């Protein structure tokens, strides 16, 4: 972006992608973190991009309205793509959205995703040969697109930074703030959003996390999302 | 609510309060957690209440649209109030909103808040004699309303469950899910939102958190928010 501050300093634009049905917290976490950066340090701004500036649903009862269209912010410095369930898998076959992602990513210094947002980046052809994270139940679906799934909270491979499921976007975004503005600023943002997590039932016990239990749920989501796209359905192991 | 499921089972409504300028993640975290509960276990639903079903701004570039008006859901089973900065402090003097909170809280089995949302509950007269959490920079402001600030991630005092700043709403909401539907369900929700936090720069070092550094920032927010309300300004230590 050629936007500048009052002092003529260029403003780096951190753009979040909104599309119908995305998972609210996939955007809400990193958007809050990056907006705290923008509120704290001159030279950054956050925007939410959508096809139109109109209300769209999320996977919660909250509807949201983007702040800008894709056309209005063609060259963000940082792009962040949230994930979701059925609507996100369906969006893997949405050539209009994938073209938007390719276009916005082209000049970005950082291309990031949260949860199954990495499946959208993968479907757009952007993660070939890259390590990538995604929601733990969907890791296998990165493979057909030439990406290597990683079971980390987030993984950085060049300009690509992809996070695990939903809440992992907060950790990833704090890393991003550190990368963009230094660790001191990241710690300050962490203080402002009081991110000192204490899950009331402790950390996830991954040894007890039974992916097989959720297999019908994943299969059902694939079937529902890709009814009109048998090739992609088969490619994803459906 | 008298809403029932197809099998005639009553539905418990978890209602989030939206008002202009609230902090996105204060709602986004617990709304995602509670919506995952509603998606997983029959008998629960989440709604977002507002004065009107119209877009309103948050403290990020994302605008949001409530799913229902206050009038449409007069008796939620659980009420969750997000906080914010200047708009939330200003809302402490908004008698219309405070009356909405009192009315919605009247029959609720749980009244919850995130961050400075507890200041709204306090201003509505609901936290007198209660222990309460809030954003770490705003704890003192609970005192004039007869609440006892607690420096915990969240605190439960009878039917009141109040969380610390912003991201603490996720921890609080998982506790709520445990209270409403049992620990197993809470753990399942935790898995679905992959809440296994790993702050990239570690936990907050509270010994190094310098509240004095942020005093001018808090003072400025109070001044801006309560310009037309000198009595409340003075009561809050402005």
Interface residues (C-beta under 8 A of the other chain):
Chain A: X16 X18 X23 X24 X25 X27 X28 X29 X31 X32 X35 X46 X47 X48 X55 X59 X60 X61 X62 X63 X64 X65 X66 X67 X68 X115 X135 X136 X153 X164 X165 X166 X167 X168 X170 X171 X174 X175 X178 X183 X186 X187 X190 X191 X192 X193 X194 X195 X196 X197 X198 X199 X200 X201 X203 X204 X206 X209
Chain B: X16 X18 X23 X24 X25 X27 X28 X29 X31 X32 X35 X46 X47 X48 X55 X59 X60 X61 X62 X63 X64 X65 X66 X67 X68 X115 X135 X136 X153 X164 X165 X166 X167 X168 X170 X171 X174 X175 X178 X183 X186 X187 X190 X191 X192 X193 X194 X195 X196 X197 X198 X199 X200 X201 X203 X204 X206 X209
